[in-house]
Amino acid sequence: MRFTVKLNGEEMGFSVIESGDPSMGCAYGRFIPTPAYSAIQQHCIRRREKWEPVLGLSVEASGAVVECSGGFQIVDYSPEFGSEGIHIHLLGISVPPYAELFPGDLKIR
């Protein structure tokens, strides 16, 4: 399933989630940025170790906002690893339920 990250309605990028932990409601995947991501990229790089949310940033799947009790984070290590070094972490997925988002098995990380 494709997860789209938006800032005030503008697409910042997307992820096809590759791994997760169903018991914790967490999921992880490589983040593919759009050019608009440059507006928040430095924030994501500077705060990759201790995340601070970006006001107006949301994650959607199938047109519905994904709610995460633990929030979500774009972890950007692109200065060190290039475009392969940007990932998204969804922490404590609550709405829609995890099982609806991932009806098949994810690779446990």
HUUR-V573507 format. One record per residue. PHI is phi in whole degrees, 0 to 359 (none if undefined). PSI is psi in whole degrees, 0 to 359 (999 if undefined). BURIAL is 1 if it has 16 or more other ideal C-beta (glycine too) atoms within 10 Angstrom, else 0. Layout:
BEGIN
<<PHI:PSI:BURIAL> <PHI:PSI:BURIAL>>
END
This chain:
BEGIN
<<none:144:0> <268:129:0> <251:124:1> <254:132:1> <259:128:1> <233:148:1> <241:111:1> <49:43:0> <89:348:0> <265:131:0> <290:122:0> <267:335:1> <161:188:1> <210:169:1> <215:145:1> <253:108:0> <299:131:1> <254:336:0> <209:166:0> <185:182:1> <226:95:0> <303:324:0> <295:333:0> <260:351:0> <70:29:1> <250:149:1> <215:151:1> <220:146:1> <194:164:1> <292:137:1> <260:127:1> <254:106:0> <280:154:1> <265:171:0> <302:331:0> <295:338:0> <301:335:1> <303:337:0> <294:334:0> <237:1:1> <301:315:1> <297:325:0> <299:314:1> <293:326:1> <289:312:1> <292:332:0> <248:26:1> <290:335:1> <271:329:0> <221:93:0> <295:138:1> <236:124:0> <302:153:0> <259:119:1> <302:127:0> <91:357:0> <276:134:1> <219:163:1> <239:135:1> <234:149:0> <222:127:1> <54:37:0> <81:357:0> <251:142:0> <291:134:0> <267:125:1> <259:135:0> <233:120:1> <297:332:0> <261:4:0> <81:189:0> <217:159:1> <216:139:1> <265:116:1> <259:110:1> <247:105:1> <250:29:0> <297:329:1> <300:329:0> <268:324:0> <236:7:0> <71:198:0> <297:339:0> <290:346:0> <265:18:1> <246:124:1> <226:162:1> <241:140:1> <240:122:1> <256:122:1> <243:114:1> <74:54:0> <300:126:1> <241:323:0> <222:131:0> <298:165:0> <303:146:0> <311:315:1> <297:331:0> <286:324:0> <286:326:1> <231:73:1> <293:335:0> <268:178:0> <277:134:0> <268:153:1> <292:122:0> <289:132:0> <260:999:0>>
END
